[in-house]
Amino acid sequence: MSQIMLQRVLPFSKRLIEKASLPGETVVDATAGNGNDTQFLAEHVGDKGHVFAFDVQQQALDSTAKRLQDLVKRVTLVLDSHANVDQYVQAPIAGAMFNLGYLPHSHDLSIITKPDSTIEAVHKLLSLLKKEGIITIAVYDGHEGGKEERDALLNYVMKLHQSDVHVAKYEMVNQPNNPPFLLAIEKLRDFTEVRITE
Ligand SMILES: C[S@@+](CC[C@H](N)C(=O)[O-])C[C@H]1O[C@@H](n2cnc3c(N)ncnc32)[C@H](O)[C@@H]1O
């Protein structure tokens, strides 16, 4: 891994997950896409760990399975919305990664993550997360619908109770071309009911 401290958003999110989770634990890739994060997670948790990878497009899961090759044994590929994560995954999980937006190189770029389902997934994952577990969310706002999702998500995470979680925003401010920013949520104590402050 690079020695640069202020890494770009995607490597930085992996570093946080590496710190929060141990080999043998269960983690979630909430947006499998072409499988970059799923592969990283499967390598990290090792052969005693497990990854649940969600996507609403069969094309994405096929592409993820192809990338994983033998590592696919460590992964459950779920063709369903991450909003239904609680139907497939049991607590405790050590971490979860989101990479919002659309599937790169897809023939249908209109299939994007949406505010309501993204927030529902984060909300449910917070209950499933172990204490000191981390959820990372790479947020893109350059595409149609991206700004609405960004604003709804920021509004939600800013209301999470400060005794329950720390929420950080990590962003490069000197890069052109609308790079993603990262939201990282760390669970500070055990809870199943997520508290929202008004
Ligand atoms: C930016 S891509 C993810 C990239 C991926 N992490 C990678 O490493 O290639 C976003 C993915 O989210 C998927 N997606 C959209 N809505 C979803 C939902 N409700 N549940 C799960 N996945 C969803 C899209 O189909 C798309 O493949």
The ligand as an SDF file (V2000), in Angstrom:
LIG
                    3D

 27 29  0  0  0  0  0  0  0  0999 V2000
  -20.3650    3.1560   -8.7890 C   0  0  0  0  0  0  0  0  0  0  0  0
  -20.9970    1.5420   -8.9910 S   0  0  0  0  0  0  0  0  0  0  0  0
  -20.0940    0.5870   -7.8340 C   0  0  0  0  0  0  0  0  0  0  0  0
  -18.6650    0.3450   -8.2360 C   0  0  0  0  0  0  0  0  0  0  0  0
  -18.0390   -0.8070   -7.5040 C   0  0  0  0  0  0  0  0  0  0  0  0
  -17.8200   -0.5620   -6.1010 N   0  0  0  0  0  0  0  0  0  0  0  0
  -16.7670   -1.3000   -8.1420 C   0  0  0  0  0  0  0  0  0  0  0  0
  -15.8100   -1.5540   -7.4120 O   0  0  0  0  0  0  0  0  0  0  0  0
  -16.7530   -1.4790   -9.3600 O   0  0  0  0  0  0  0  0  0  0  0  0
  -22.5880    1.6360   -8.2450 C   0  0  0  0  0  0  0  0  0  0  0  0
  -23.3610    0.3280   -8.3230 C   0  0  0  0  0  0  0  0  0  0  0  0
  -24.4950    0.4220   -7.4530 O   0  0  0  0  0  0  0  0  0  0  0  0
  -25.4980   -0.3770   -8.0080 C   0  0  0  0  0  0  0  0  0  0  0  0
  -26.7840   -0.0540   -7.3870 N   0  0  0  0  0  0  0  0  0  0  0  0
  -27.6860    0.9100   -7.7100 C   0  0  0  0  0  0  0  0  0  0  0  0
  -28.7340    0.8840   -6.8710 N   0  0  0  0  0  0  0  0  0  0  0  0
  -28.4960   -0.1240   -5.9880 C   0  0  0  0  0  0  0  0  0  0  0  0
  -29.2130   -0.6560   -4.8820 C   0  0  0  0  0  0  0  0  0  0  0  0
  -30.3770   -0.1230   -4.4990 N   0  0  0  0  0  0  0  0  0  0  0  0
  -28.6810   -1.7070   -4.2190 N   0  0  0  0  0  0  0  0  0  0  0  0
  -27.4820   -2.2420   -4.5880 C   0  0  0  0  0  0  0  0  0  0  0  0
  -26.7460   -1.7730   -5.6320 N   0  0  0  0  0  0  0  0  0  0  0  0
  -27.2500   -0.7210   -6.3170 C   0  0  0  0  0  0  0  0  0  0  0  0
  -25.4390   -0.0690   -9.4940 C   0  0  0  0  0  0  0  0  0  0  0  0
  -26.0790   -1.0800  -10.2380 O   0  0  0  0  0  0  0  0  0  0  0  0
  -23.9210   -0.0060   -9.7090 C   0  0  0  0  0  0  0  0  0  0  0  0
  -23.4120   -1.2210  -10.1570 O   0  0  0  0  0  0  0  0  0  0  0  0
  1  2  1  0
  2  3  1  0
  2 10  1  0
  3  4  1  0
  4  5  1  0
  5  6  1  0
  5  7  1  0
  7  8  2  0
  7  9  1  0
 10 11  1  0
 11 12  1  0
 11 26  1  0
 12 13  1  0
 13 14  1  0
 13 24  1  0
 14 15  1  0
 14 23  1  0
 15 16  2  0
 16 17  1  0
 17 18  1  0
 17 23  2  0
 18 19  1  0
 18 20  2  0
 20 21  1  0
 21 22  2  0
 22 23  1  0
 24 25  1  0
 24 26  1  0
 26 27  1  0
M  CHG  2   2   1   9  -1
M  END
$$$$
